[in-house]
């Protein structure tokens, strides 16, 4: 069995963060660490939190390496924009040239740039860059 050893100060601080955090994932990790420090077996923690043994051990390892920083969820970059390779000016001219007809614009984007995109993707992109459109 593997347990996390916490100092009294760490327990107090973790309890404070547990009571004030808005993130369920952070509270879950803290709860797991606190129970482990009270010698709860890993199998019991797995049942309580509905995760695998590997996940529990990853939480323990992260805590040992990065302490409080390990409680925060990892920053994710998200999906890359589909229209990122098309210069904004080209895209705006293309749409204007097609009299704001999105279907024709999408067809021209596919032919010119070999990028397939949905009508809503183009509309969202144009809305996002609305300040440029207004100029």
N, C-alpha and C positions, 0 to 999 in steps of 0.2 A: 504494500500500500504506500502511496505517496501523498504527502500532505504539504500544504503551504504553511510556513512559519511566519507569523506576523508579530511585529512588536505591538505593545499596547498603544503607542501613538498611531501606528498604521491602522489598527482596528478602529480607533476613535475617528480618525480621518475618513476611513472607508465607510463607516456607519453614517457620518455626516453627509458624504457625497451620495450614498445610497438613498438617504431621506430627502435630498434636494434635487437629484437628477431627474430630468424629464425623459431620458432615454431608457427604454425598457432593456435594451441590450446591455447598457452600462450597469444598470441595477442587477441584472441577472449575473453578470461576471463578478460583481462585488459580492453578491450573496453567496456565490459558489466559493469564492476565496475565504469569506468569513466562516462558512460551514467547514471548509477543509481545515482551517486553522483550529477548529474545535474537534478535529479528528473524525469527521464524517468520512466513511469509506467512499472511494471513487465510484463504485457500483451504485451506491445510494444517490450520489450526486448526479450520475447519468440518468437515473430514474426521475429525480426531481426536476431536472432541467430539460429532459427530453433530447439529450445530445449524446454523441458517442464518447468513448473513452479518449480517443485522440483529441477531440475538441476540448475536453477537460484538461488534458495534459498541455495542449497548446495555450490555454488560458494561464495555466501555472507557469509555463516557460516564459510567456510574454511578461507576466508579472515579475518574474525573477530578473528578466533582462531590462525592462523598461518601466517598471513600477506603475505610477498613475497614468502615464502616457499610454500604457497598454489597454486601458479601459475604454478609450475612445475608438469608435469604429474607424477603419482605414478609409482614407480619402480615395474616392474612385473618380476616374477621369470621365467616364461616360463614353457614349458612342461619338465617333467623329462625324462632323457635319457632312452631309452628302455633297453639298454645293461648295465646299471649301476650296476646291481647286479652280473654281471659275471666278475671275476678278469681278468684283461687285459692279463696276462700271459696265462691263460686258453684259452681265446678266440684266441690268436695268435697261440698257439699250435694246437688248433682245426682246424683253417683255414689251417695251414701248413700241418697237417695230411691229410687233404682233397685235397692237392695239389692246393690250391687256388681256388677250385671249390666252388663258393659261394652258389649254390643251395644245394649241399651236406652239406655244413657248416650250412646253415640255418636249414636244416632238423635235423641235430644233435643238434643244439641249442634248437630247439623245444622239442626234445626227452629228452635231458639232463636237461634243465633248465625251461621247460614249458613256454618259452617266444616266442611269434610269432613276427617275424620282417620281413621286406621287404628286398629284396636283396640290394637296394640302401641304406637302413639304415646301413647295415653291411659295405658296401663299404665306406660310409661317415665316419663311426666310425674308420675304418682302416686308411683312409686318414688322419683323424685328429690326429691319433697316429702314423703317419708315422715316426717320429723321433725314436720311440721305435722300429719300424720295421727295420730301418737302422742299429741299433746297433747289 
